[in-house]
């Protein structure tokens, strides 16, 4: 899928229609883990000096079976970096597929609200919640949304972000 069709690229237009102008800097790289985010975030914060940062990381950690306490520690550090840079952090809930077992899946899902509550950070709902139930919007891998789902995701994220920006 081209970057022009991805939801972060569509988000400014959607937000503008809702009366909120913003610039989106998409610092994501496909396959990134929270550890990759820790390595790259300081330079991104320095370069762009954002007002707010949406942290939407952890899915790839979960796919690799990383321990939930490591993911939570990395998210905590990411949030601290954002605050130390004078920006407002926002955290997005992430879920993993149930084939990792009930204990891992529950621990993984719980770490996001726990982290948000402990650090007093807004928690946005999982952006794929309304997409994964529509097979026509998902790629054959069952993990990634198709280009046809991107406008819906942009609308969903905008409707959640508007309350926090």
SEZAMAR-502046 format. One record per residue: x, y, z of N, C-alpha, C in turn. Coordinates in nm, 4 decimals, always signed. Layout:
REM residues N
{atom {X,Y,Z},{X,Y,Z},{X,Y,Z}},
...
This chain:
REM residues 165
{atom {+0.0851,-0.1177,+0.0000},{+0.0000,+0.0000,+0.0000},{+0.0896,+0.1240,+0.0000}},
{atom {+0.0528,+0.2221,-0.0790},{+0.1315,+0.3452,-0.0848},{+0.1054,+0.4305,+0.0393}},
{atom {+0.2043,+0.5098,+0.0755},{+0.1947,+0.5960,+0.1933},{+0.0786,+0.6953,+0.1802}},
{atom {+0.0457,+0.7325,+0.0582},{-0.0627,+0.8285,+0.0357},{-0.1987,+0.7740,+0.0778}},
{atom {-0.2117,+0.6410,+0.0812},{-0.3395,+0.5790,+0.1170},{-0.3484,+0.5405,+0.2643}},
{atom {-0.2383,+0.5535,+0.3374},{-0.2341,+0.5123,+0.4781},{-0.3090,+0.6119,+0.5665}},
{atom {-0.3692,+0.5615,+0.6739},{-0.4521,+0.6462,+0.7600},{-0.3781,+0.7669,+0.8165}},
{atom {-0.2479,+0.7582,+0.8514},{-0.1831,+0.8802,+0.9019},{-0.1783,+0.9928,+0.7983}},
{atom {-0.1683,+0.9557,+0.6706},{-0.1683,+1.0563,+0.5644},{-0.3074,+1.1170,+0.5469}},
{atom {-0.4108,+1.0370,+0.5669},{-0.5491,+1.0839,+0.5527},{-0.5964,+1.1644,+0.6740}},
{atom {-0.5324,+1.1450,+0.7877},{-0.5788,+1.2036,+0.9136},{-0.5896,+1.3562,+0.9135}},
{atom {-0.4934,+1.4322,+0.8608},{-0.5088,+1.5786,+0.8643},{-0.6349,+1.6291,+0.7951}},
{atom {-0.6697,+1.5716,+0.6805},{-0.7916,+1.6139,+0.6105},{-0.9164,+1.5805,+0.6914}},
{atom {-0.9179,+1.4639,+0.7522},{-1.0327,+1.4241,+0.8344},{-1.0455,+1.5180,+0.9540}},
{atom {-0.9346,+1.5474,+1.0192},{-0.9370,+1.6376,+1.1349},{-0.9795,+1.7783,+1.0934}},
{atom {-0.9334,+1.8230,+0.9787},{-0.9709,+1.9554,+0.9292},{-1.1218,+1.9658,+0.9096}},
{atom {-1.1829,+1.8611,+0.8578},{-1.3285,+1.8596,+0.8398},{-1.4021,+1.8620,+0.9727}},
{atom {-1.3323,+1.8210,+1.0789},{-1.3906,+1.8242,+1.2131},{-1.3549,+1.9541,+1.2861}},
{atom {-1.2905,+2.0473,+1.2137},{-1.2584,+2.1776,+1.2713},{-1.1271,+2.1842,+1.3466}},
{atom {-1.0414,+2.0855,+1.3289},{-0.9127,+2.0833,+1.3994},{-0.8009,+2.0662,+1.2973}},
{atom {-0.7190,+2.1690,+1.2834},{-0.6067,+2.1608,+1.1907},{-0.4846,+2.1051,+1.2622}},
{atom {-0.4189,+2.0100,+1.1977},{-0.2976,+1.9551,+1.2554},{-0.2071,+1.9012,+1.1470}},
{atom {-0.0818,+1.8912,+1.1831},{+0.0179,+1.8299,+1.0969},{+0.0515,+1.6946,+1.1570}},
{atom {+0.0551,+1.5928,+1.0754},{+0.0886,+1.4589,+1.1223},{+0.2276,+1.4233,+1.0715}},
{atom {+0.3137,+1.3881,+1.1642},{+0.4457,+1.3363,+1.1306},{+0.4391,+1.1864,+1.1580}},
{atom {+0.4389,+1.1079,+1.0541},{+0.4298,+0.9628,+1.0702},{+0.5707,+0.9070,+1.0868}},
{atom {+0.6080,+0.8824,+1.2117},{+0.7407,+0.8301,+1.2406},{+0.7467,+0.6793,+1.2443}},
{atom {+0.6400,+0.6145,+1.2023},{+0.6359,+0.4683,+1.2127},{+0.7144,+0.4019,+1.0999}},
{atom {+0.7634,+0.2847,+1.1323},{+0.8282,+0.1979,+1.0340},{+0.7665,+0.0600,+1.0523}},
{atom {+0.7228,+0.0014,+0.9432},{+0.6606,-0.1304,+0.9497},{+0.7535,-0.2288,+1.0199}},
{atom {+0.6988,-0.3020,+1.1151},{+0.7765,-0.3996,+1.1894},{+0.8371,-0.3472,+1.3182}},
{atom {+0.8217,-0.2173,+1.3444},{+0.8789,-0.1578,+1.4657},{+0.8247,-0.2218,+1.5925}},
{atom {+0.9134,-0.2379,+1.6885},{+0.8769,-0.2801,+1.8231},{+0.8879,-0.1591,+1.9154}},
{atom {+0.8468,-0.1751,+2.0393},{+0.8628,-0.0657,+2.1355},{+1.0109,-0.0342,+2.1543}},
{atom {+1.0959,-0.1350,+2.1463},{+1.2404,-0.1118,+2.1564},{+1.2925,-0.0283,+2.0410}},
{atom {+1.2435,-0.0546,+1.9198},{+1.2808,+0.0289,+1.8052},{+1.2344,+0.1720,+1.8263}},
{atom {+1.1138,+0.1860,+1.8818},{+1.0614,+0.3190,+1.9109},{+1.1496,+0.3939,+2.0090}},
{atom {+1.1968,+0.3246,+2.1114},{+1.2868,+0.3877,+2.2085},{+1.4140,+0.4381,+2.1417}},
{atom {+1.4646,+0.3621,+2.0467},{+1.5882,+0.4005,+1.9785},{+1.5680,+0.5206,+1.8865}},
{atom {+1.4513,+0.5308,+1.8245},{+1.4292,+0.6358,+1.7242},{+1.3589,+0.7603,+1.7759}},
{atom {+1.2850,+0.7484,+1.8861},{+1.2032,+0.8603,+1.9331},{+1.2823,+0.9861,+1.9691}},
{atom {+1.3955,+0.9780,+2.0373},{+1.4644,+1.1026,+2.0735},{+1.4950,+1.1924,+1.9534}},
{atom {+1.5422,+1.1338,+1.8448},{+1.5738,+1.2136,+1.7261},{+1.4469,+1.2716,+1.6628}},
{atom {+1.3392,+1.1927,+1.6599},{+1.2130,+1.2431,+1.6048},{+1.1595,+1.3597,+1.6876}},
{atom {+1.1676,+1.3486,+1.8196},{+1.1213,+1.4576,+1.9063},{+1.2051,+1.5826,+1.8855}},
{atom {+1.3348,+1.5651,+1.8754},{+1.4254,+1.6789,+1.8550},{+1.3993,+1.7462,+1.7200}},
{atom {+1.3817,+1.6658,+1.6182},{+1.3634,+1.7181,+1.4825},{+1.2290,+1.7885,+1.4641}},
{atom {+1.1213,+1.7308,+1.5176},{+0.9867,+1.7809,+1.4875},{+0.9235,+1.8645,+1.5984}},
{atom {+0.9698,+1.8505,+1.7223},{+0.9161,+1.9246,+1.8367},{+0.7622,+1.9259,+1.8357}},
{atom {+0.7010,+1.8085,+1.8415},{+0.5546,+1.8004,+1.8313},{+0.4837,+1.8480,+1.9575}},
{atom {+0.3596,+1.8906,+1.9399},{+0.2748,+1.9238,+2.0548},{+0.2280,+1.7961,+2.1237}},
{atom {+0.1929,+1.6964,+2.0435},{+0.1404,+1.5691,+2.0943},{+0.2046,+1.4538,+2.0185}},
{atom {+0.2106,+1.3389,+2.0858},{+0.2652,+1.2181,+2.0231},{+0.1716,+1.1017,+2.0538}},
{atom {+0.1211,+1.0388,+1.9495},{+0.0389,+0.9191,+1.9644},{+0.1313,+0.7978,+1.9588}},
{atom {+0.1371,+0.7246,+2.0685},{+0.2200,+0.6045,+2.0761},{+0.1316,+0.4849,+2.0420}},
{atom {+0.1575,+0.4270,+1.9255},{+0.0798,+0.3137,+1.8752},{+0.1800,+0.2037,+1.8418}},
{atom {+0.2372,+0.1488,+1.9481},{+0.3410,+0.0470,+1.9355},{+0.3089,-0.0720,+2.0257}},
{atom {+0.3659,-0.1845,+1.9927},{+0.3526,-0.3024,+2.0767},{+0.3031,-0.4255,+2.0034}},
{atom {+0.2361,-0.4065,+1.8915},{+0.1832,-0.5227,+1.8188},{+0.2957,-0.6162,+1.7755}},
{atom {+0.4042,-0.5597,+1.7260},{+0.5151,-0.6441,+1.6817},{+0.5881,-0.7082,+1.7993}},
{atom {+0.5887,-0.6412,+1.9143},{+0.6421,-0.7034,+2.0353},{+0.5588,-0.8275,+2.0679}},
{atom {+0.4269,-0.8113,+2.0621},{+0.3366,-0.9220,+2.0914},{+0.3524,-1.0365,+1.9934}},
{atom {+0.3676,-1.0039,+1.8656},{+0.3858,-1.1086,+1.7644},{+0.5125,-1.1891,+1.7897}},
{atom {+0.6107,-1.1251,+1.8513},{+0.7366,-1.1936,+1.8825},{+0.7344,-1.2577,+2.0211}},
{atom {+0.6222,-1.2412,+2.0921},{+0.6098,-1.3022,+2.2240},{+0.6932,-1.2356,+2.3313}},
{atom {+0.7261,-1.1070,+2.3134},{+0.8039,-1.0359,+2.4150},{+0.7260,-1.0326,+2.5459}},
{atom {+0.7943,-1.0368,+2.6586},{+0.7263,-1.0341,+2.7880},{+0.6478,-0.9044,+2.8082}},
{atom {+0.5249,-0.9140,+2.8566},{+0.4449,-0.7928,+2.8795},{+0.5143,-0.6896,+2.9684}},
{atom {+0.5915,-0.7351,+3.0686},{+0.6584,-0.6372,+3.1549},{+0.7652,-0.5589,+3.0788}},
{atom {+0.8295,-0.6196,+2.9793},{+0.9256,-0.5478,+2.8951},{+0.8535,-0.4448,+2.8091}},
{atom {+0.7427,-0.4841,+2.7504},{+0.6644,-0.3923,+2.6667},{+0.6169,-0.2746,+2.7510}},
{atom {+0.5664,-0.3027,+2.8700},{+0.5181,-0.1965,+2.9582},{+0.6319,-0.1031,+2.9983}},
{atom {+0.7478,-0.1580,+3.0279},{+0.8642,-0.0759,+3.0616},{+0.9021,+0.0147,+2.9447}},
{atom {+0.9025,-0.0399,+2.8244},{+0.9351,+0.0400,+2.7061},{+0.8317,+0.1493,+2.6823}},
{atom {+0.7032,+0.1169,+2.6974},{+0.5984,+0.2184,+2.6810},{+0.6137,+0.3288,+2.7848}},
{atom {+0.6464,+0.2913,+2.9074},{+0.6673,+0.3898,+3.0138},{+0.7824,+0.4832,+2.9776}},
{atom {+0.8903,+0.4267,+2.9250},{+1.0040,+0.5093,+2.8840},{+0.9679,+0.6001,+2.7663}},
{atom {+0.8915,+0.5486,+2.6718},{+0.8478,+0.6305,+2.5580},{+0.7648,+0.7488,+2.6060}},
{atom {+0.6729,+0.7229,+2.6972},{+0.5877,+0.8290,+2.7513},{+0.6725,+0.9323,+2.8245}},
{atom {+0.7701,+0.8872,+2.9011},{+0.8592,+0.9795,+2.9721},{+0.9393,+1.0651,+2.8749}},
{atom {+0.9885,+1.0047,+2.7678},{+1.0631,+1.0800,+2.6663},{+0.9769,+1.1897,+2.6052}},
{atom {+0.8528,+1.1541,+2.5739},{+0.7613,+1.2508,+2.5133},{+0.7386,+1.3671,+2.6096}},
{atom {+0.7120,+1.3367,+2.7343},{+0.6899,+1.4424,+2.8344},{+0.8152,+1.5261,+2.8554}},
{atom {+0.9307,+1.4613,+2.8633},{+1.0562,+1.5341,+2.8832},{+1.0848,+1.6298,+2.7684}},
{atom {+1.0325,+1.5993,+2.6507},{+1.0503,+1.6863,+2.5340},{+0.9469,+1.7984,+2.5299}},
{atom {+0.8577,+1.8015,+2.6293},{+0.7558,+1.9063,+2.6338},{+0.6338,+1.8770,+2.5491}},
{atom {+0.6172,+1.7525,+2.5096},{+0.5024,+1.7124,+2.4278},{+0.4039,+1.6338,+2.5133}},
{atom {+0.2814,+1.6241,+2.4639},{+0.1755,+1.5515,+2.5336},{+0.1635,+1.4102,+2.4767}},
{atom {+0.1855,+1.3068,+2.5591},{+0.1730,+1.1705,+2.5085},{+0.0284,+1.1214,+2.5081}},
{atom {-0.0039,+1.0409,+2.4091},{-0.1305,+0.9685,+2.4011},{-0.0939,+0.8244,+2.3692}},
{atom {-0.1638,+0.7317,+2.4301},{-0.1338,+0.5899,+2.4118},{-0.2527,+0.5208,+2.3471}},
{atom {-0.2244,+0.4371,+2.2485},{-0.3313,+0.3607,+2.1846},{-0.3270,+0.2158,+2.2315}},
{atom {-0.4431,+0.1648,+2.2671},{-0.4581,+0.0235,+2.3041},{-0.4197,-0.0639,+2.1855}},
{atom {-0.3478,-0.1692,+2.2141},{-0.3132,-0.2687,+2.1129},{-0.3558,-0.4053,+2.1666}},
{atom {-0.3993,-0.4922,+2.0777},{-0.4329,-0.6297,+2.1140},{-0.3521,-0.7248,+2.0262}},
{atom {-0.3318,-0.8453,+2.0762},{-0.2675,-0.9503,+1.9969},{-0.3700,-1.0592,+1.9681}},
{atom {-0.3365,-1.1420,+1.8728},{-0.4250,-1.2521,+1.8369},{-0.4350,-1.3513,+1.9525}},
{atom {-0.5494,-1.4161,+1.9678},{-0.5687,-1.5073,+2.0808},{-0.4851,-1.6349,+2.0753}},
{atom {-0.4201,-1.6614,+1.9627},{-0.3423,-1.7852,+1.9531},{-0.2154,-1.7845,+2.0389}},
{atom {-0.1900,-1.6762,+2.1112},{-0.0759,-1.6715,+2.2028},{-0.1125,-1.7259,+2.3405}},
{atom {-0.2363,-1.7674,+2.3550},{-0.2819,-1.8219,+2.4823},{-0.3511,-1.7163,+2.5655}},
{atom {-0.4423,-1.7640,+2.6489},{-0.5257,-1.6737,+2.7285},{-0.4423,-1.5875,+2.8238}},
{atom {-0.3474,-1.6485,+2.8929},{-0.2695,-1.5737,+2.9917},{-0.1898,-1.4607,+2.9255}},
{atom {-0.1190,-1.4925,+2.8162},{-0.0395,-1.3899,+2.7478},{-0.1297,-1.2818,+2.6886}},
{atom {-0.2354,-1.3230,+2.6219},{-0.3266,-1.2280,+2.5581},{-0.3872,-1.1326,+2.6600}},
{atom {-0.4301,-1.1841,+2.7741},{-0.4880,-1.0983,+2.8781},{-0.3836,-1.0058,+2.9385}},
{atom {-0.2645,-1.0577,+2.9663},{-0.1579,-0.9740,+3.0232},{-0.1180,-0.8645,+2.9254}},
{atom {-0.1088,-0.9006,+2.7982},{-0.0726,-0.8028,+2.6958},{-0.1776,-0.6922,+2.6878}},
{atom {-0.3028,-0.7300,+2.6751},{-0.4100,-0.6301,+2.6629},{-0.4203,-0.5421,+2.7861}},
{atom {-0.3958,-0.5990,+2.9038},{-0.4090,-0.5238,+3.0287},{-0.2980,-0.4216,+3.0488}},
{atom {-0.1831,-0.4417,+2.9867},{-0.0718,-0.3508,+3.0135},{-0.0974,-0.2092,+2.9622}},
{atom {-0.1799,-0.1938,+2.8614},{-0.2074,-0.0598,+2.8074},{-0.2918,+0.0240,+2.9035}},
{atom {-0.4078,-0.0244,+2.9494},{-0.4831,+0.0563,+3.0462},{-0.4076,+0.0754,+3.1773}},
{atom {-0.3304,-0.0251,+3.2188},{-0.2511,-0.0103,+3.3411},{-0.1494,+0.1020,+3.3260}},
{atom {-0.0790,+0.1027,+3.2145},{+0.0222,+0.2055,+3.1891},{-0.0426,+0.3429,+3.1799}},
{atom {-0.1525,+0.3525,+3.1069},{-0.2219,+0.4807,+3.0921},{-0.2677,+0.5340,+3.2271}},
{atom {-0.3212,+0.4459,+3.3099},{-0.3695,+0.4886,+3.4414},{-0.2538,+0.5302,+3.5314}},
{atom {-0.1496,+0.4491,+3.5369},{-0.0343,+0.4795,+3.6215},{+0.0310,+0.6122,+3.5848}},
{atom {+0.0357,+0.6420,+3.4562},{+0.1064,+0.7608,+3.4090},{+0.0128,+0.8756,+3.3719}},
{atom {-0.1166,+0.8559,+3.3958},{-0.2159,+0.9590,+3.3658},{-0.2053,+1.0070,+3.2202}},
{atom {-0.2138,+0.9100,+3.1311},{-0.2047,+0.9355,+2.9875},{-0.3364,+0.8928,+2.9236}},
{atom {-0.3907,+0.9729,+2.8314},{-0.5118,+0.9295,+2.7612},{-0.4878,+0.7983,+2.6861}},
{atom {-0.5843,+0.7079,+2.6970},{-0.5780,+0.5798,+2.6268},{-0.6839,+0.5783,+2.5182}},
{atom {-0.6400,+0.5677,+2.3942},{-0.7318,+0.5589,+2.2812},{-0.7616,+0.4123,+2.2528}},
{atom {-0.8839,+0.3817,+2.2096},{-0.9184,+0.2425,+2.1793},{-0.8391,+0.1886,+2.0599}},
{atom {-0.8294,+0.0583,+2.0546},{-0.7583,-0.0119,+1.9478},{-0.8181,+0.0245,+1.8125}},
{atom {-0.7353,+0.0767,+1.7244},{-0.7843,+0.1285,+1.5966},{-0.8305,+0.0204,+1.4997}},
{atom {-0.7943,-0.1042,+1.5238},{-0.8381,-0.2109,+1.4335},{-0.9644,-0.2817,+1.4804}},
{atom {-1.0170,-0.2406,+1.5955},{-1.1342,-0.3087,+1.6521},{-1.2492,-0.3183,+1.5512}},
{atom {-1.2763,-0.2115,+1.4796},{-1.3854,-0.2119,+1.3830},{-1.3460,-0.2626,+1.2459}},
{atom {-1.2197,-0.2984,+1.2293},{-1.1691,-0.3428,+1.0997},{-1.1543,-0.4945,+1.0944}},
{atom {-1.1060,-0.5532,+1.2029},{-1.0769,-0.6973,+1.2013},{-1.2016,-0.7835,+1.1859}},
{atom {-1.3169,-0.7264,+1.2126},{-1.4421,-0.8012,+1.1964},{-1.4935,-0.7972,+1.0527}},
{atom {-1.4227,-0.7245,+0.9665},{-1.4619,-0.7135,+0.8253},{-1.3515,-0.7754,+0.7393}},
{atom {-1.3650,-0.9010,+0.7049},{-1.2595,-0.9694,+0.6291},{-1.2196,-0.8961,+0.5010}},
{atom {-1.3147,-0.8277,+0.4392},{-1.2839,-0.7566,+0.3147},{-1.1884,-0.6397,+0.3372}},
{atom {-1.1720,-0.5974,+0.4614},{-1.0804,-0.4874,+0.4946},{-0.9434,-0.5360,+0.5404}},
{atom {-0.9284,-0.6669,+0.5580},{-0.8025,-0.7206,+0.6094},{-0.7246,-0.7940,+0.5004}},
{atom {-0.5919,-0.7813,+0.5069},{-0.5069,-0.8560,+0.4157},{-0.5152,-1.0043,+0.4514}},
{atom {-0.4653,-1.0860,+0.3629},{-0.4722,-1.2309,+0.3825},{-0.4001,-1.2776,+0.5084}},
{atom {-0.3040,-1.1981,+0.5585},{-0.2318,-1.2381,+0.6800},{-0.3173,-1.2255,+0.8060}},
{atom {-0.4327,-1.1580,+0.7940},{-0.5212,-1.1398,+0.9084},{-0.4710,-1.0408,+1.0109}},
{atom {-0.3616,-0.9735,+0.9812},{-0.3000,-0.8794,+1.0747},{-0.3071,-0.7348,+1.0286}},
{atom {-0.2976,-0.7149,+0.8984},{-0.2847,-0.5796,+0.8452},{-0.4082,-0.5381,+0.7654}},
{atom {-0.4514,-0.4133,+0.7846},{-0.5664,-0.3640,+0.7082},{-0.5272,-0.3270,+0.5652}},
{atom {-0.6201,-0.3480,+0.4755},{-0.6018,-0.3104,+0.3353},{-0.6190,-0.1598,+0.3185}},
{atom {-0.5859,-0.1120,+0.1997},{-0.6038,+0.0294,+0.1669},{-0.7499,+0.0701,+0.1811}},
{atom {-0.8413,-0.0196,+0.1515},{-0.9842,+0.0130,+0.1598},{-1.0294,+0.0426,+0.3023}},
{atom {-0.9553,-0.0027,+0.4020},{-0.9902,+0.0227,+0.5426},{-0.9329,+0.1540,+0.5945}},
{atom {-0.8375,+0.2109,+0.5241},{-0.7653,+0.3277,+0.5750},{-0.8538,+0.4504,+0.5999}},
{atom {-0.9495,+0.4827,+0.5127},{-1.0372,+0.5969,+0.5434},{-1.1176,+0.5759,+0.6716}},
{atom {-1.1664,+0.4542,+0.6943},{-1.2411,+0.4269,+0.8176},{-1.1508,+0.4440,+0.9384}},
{atom {-1.0278,+0.3919,+0.9301},{-0.9335,+0.4048,+1.0414},{-0.9046,+0.5517,+1.0691}},
{atom {-0.8821,+0.6304,+0.9648},{-0.8557,+0.7738,+0.9833},{-0.9730,+0.8419,+1.0530}},
{atom {-1.0947,+0.8092,+1.0135},{-1.2142,+0.8655,+1.0790},{-1.2214,+0.8232,+1.2254}},
{atom {-1.1947,+0.6970,+1.2520},{-1.1990,+0.6447,+1.3880},{-1.0953,+0.7140,+1.4758}},
{atom {-0.9722,+0.7198,+1.4286},{-0.8654,+0.7832,+1.5066},{-0.8967,+0.9309,+1.5278}},
{atom {-0.9455,+0.9985,+1.4253},{-0.9805,+1.1404,+1.4386},{-1.0883,+1.1606,+1.5438}},
{atom {-1.1889,+1.0748,+1.5444},{-1.2977,+1.0903,+1.6415},{-1.2480,+1.0703,+1.7842}},
{atom {-1.1436,+0.9923,+1.8027},{-1.0843,+0.9732,+1.9353},{-0.9857,+1.0845,+1.9693}},
{atom {-0.9048,+1.1230,+1.8731},{-0.8039,+1.2272,+1.8969},{-0.8649,+1.3635,+1.9270}},
{atom {-0.9737,+1.3948,+1.8613},{-1.0335,+1.5283,+1.8724},{-1.0621,+1.5652,+2.0178}},
{atom {-1.0875,+1.4660,+2.1010},{-1.1164,+1.4912,+2.2421},{-0.9919,+1.5176,+2.3253}},
{atom {-0.8749,+1.4937,+2.2683},{-0.7515,+1.5035,+2.3457},{-0.6542,+1.6086,+2.2950}},
{atom {-0.6830,+1.6706,+2.1821},{-0.5904,+1.7706,+2.1269},{-0.6419,+1.9110,+2.1484}},
